[in-house]
Amino acid sequence: MTTLIDSHNHPHQARYSRGFALVLISAISYGTQPFFAAYGFAAGADPVGLLLSRFVLASLMLGGWLWLRRTPLPPLSQAGPALLVGVGYAGAGLGYYSASQSSSVSLAVILMFSFPAFVILFSLLFLRTPTTPTRLLALVLALGGVALASGLELQGDIHGIGWALFAALSYGAAILYGTHKLPREGSLTSAALIMLGCTLTFSVAALWQTPSLPHTAQGWTAIAGLALFATILPVAAFISGAASIGASDASTLSTLEPVVAVTVAISVLGENLSTPMLLGGALVISASILLARAR
């Protein structure tokens, strides 16, 4: 009886719990990318081929879902901002997967999630965002995490470190642009256009570099899993859940994504996580949580 009364008097609590679960699912699903990507690479795909296949399938899946729901896409004149965000996400994906091939998934994940440092720097320098102790602390934590994870003397694979930092820059640029240009309503249609922007970007890239696609059925199954379970599912879950729990809590929960990705890299792919990388990752994630809670 008490449970029934509480549920009746506090419907917002049930709504928050549902939203919390959806954003949690989103973060975990995004974090499984290394698992699917490993099988795609093992089947002969290169980063351009893997990402082109991923976003073509994701665009078709999400476009088909919108068609079934009779949800039209906006005209091309209004679709530009979302397509440009897709270009930024495509750059982030290329940097992340290239870094994971050149160095390790763990290092690529940690360095890519240093993107709040670039967002803060750009906002302070060019957008005249007020300087606050929280923002400065987050900037110091993120940059310190990058220095620790990559090695104070840049020991290791410089090529992989460069790709990972390129991913962070691209992701940060996409977030900055999307925050100011994308409409608040119609999130699912914006997501579909972002997927299309990624597809177009890698289609153009394929003109300069012939992509290597998976050569086996197992490889294509992995690409389908990447498109469905690590792209469409987390996008839909995040959009649905974030509206119920708010941007701050949703952003904080999203920091679980790199934790899941590194866990997959260690437990499934057999990677080793050094103490500096562990400490650097902790600093980077702390910076993201600080910013999310301060919104």
Secondary structure as the mmCIF struct_conf table of DSSP 4:
data_model
#
loop_
_struct_conf.conf_type_id
_struct_conf.id
_struct_conf.beg_label_comp_id
_struct_conf.beg_label_asym_id
_struct_conf.beg_label_seq_id
_struct_conf.end_label_comp_id
_struct_conf.end_label_asym_id
_struct_conf.end_label_seq_id
HELX_RH_AL_P HELX_RH_AL_P1 THR A 2 ASN A 9
HELX_RH_AL_P HELX_RH_AL_P2 PRO A 11 GLY A 31
TURN_TY1_P TURN_TY1_P1 THR A 32 THR A 32
HELX_RH_AL_P HELX_RH_AL_P3 GLN A 33 ALA A 42
TURN_TY1_P TURN_TY1_P2 ALA A 43 GLY A 44
HELX_RH_AL_P HELX_RH_AL_P4 PRO A 47 LEU A 68
TURN_TY1_P TURN_TY1_P3 ARG A 69 ARG A 70
HELX_LH_PP_P HELX_LH_PP_P1 PRO A 72 PRO A 75
HELX_RH_AL_P HELX_RH_AL_P5 LEU A 76 SER A 102
BEND BEND1 SER A 103 SER A 103
HELX_RH_AL_P HELX_RH_AL_P6 VAL A 105 MET A 112
TURN_TY1_P TURN_TY1_P4 PHE A 113 SER A 114
HELX_RH_AL_P HELX_RH_AL_P7 PHE A 115 PHE A 126
BEND BEND2 LEU A 127 LEU A 127
HELX_LH_PP_P HELX_LH_PP_P2 THR A 129 THR A 131
HELX_RH_AL_P HELX_RH_AL_P8 PRO A 133 SER A 150
TURN_TY1_P TURN_TY1_P5 LEU A 152 GLU A 153
BEND BEND3 GLY A 156 GLY A 156
HELX_RH_AL_P HELX_RH_AL_P9 ILE A 158 LYS A 181
BEND BEND4 LEU A 182 LEU A 182
BEND BEND5 ARG A 184 GLU A 185
HELX_RH_AL_P HELX_RH_AL_P10 SER A 187 TRP A 208
BEND BEND6 GLN A 209 GLN A 209
HELX_LH_PP_P HELX_LH_PP_P3 THR A 210 PRO A 214
BEND BEND7 THR A 216 THR A 216
HELX_RH_AL_P HELX_RH_AL_P11 ALA A 217 ALA A 227
HELX_RH_PI_P HELX_RH_PI_P1 LEU A 228 ILE A 232
HELX_RH_AL_P HELX_RH_AL_P12 LEU A 233 ILE A 245
HELX_RH_AL_P HELX_RH_AL_P13 ALA A 247 SER A 254
TURN_TY1_P TURN_TY1_P6 THR A 255 THR A 255
HELX_RH_AL_P HELX_RH_AL_P14 LEU A 256 SER A 267
TURN_TY1_P TURN_TY1_P7 VAL A 268 VAL A 268
BEND BEND8 LEU A 269 LEU A 269
HELX_RH_AL_P HELX_RH_AL_P15 THR A 275 ALA A 294
#
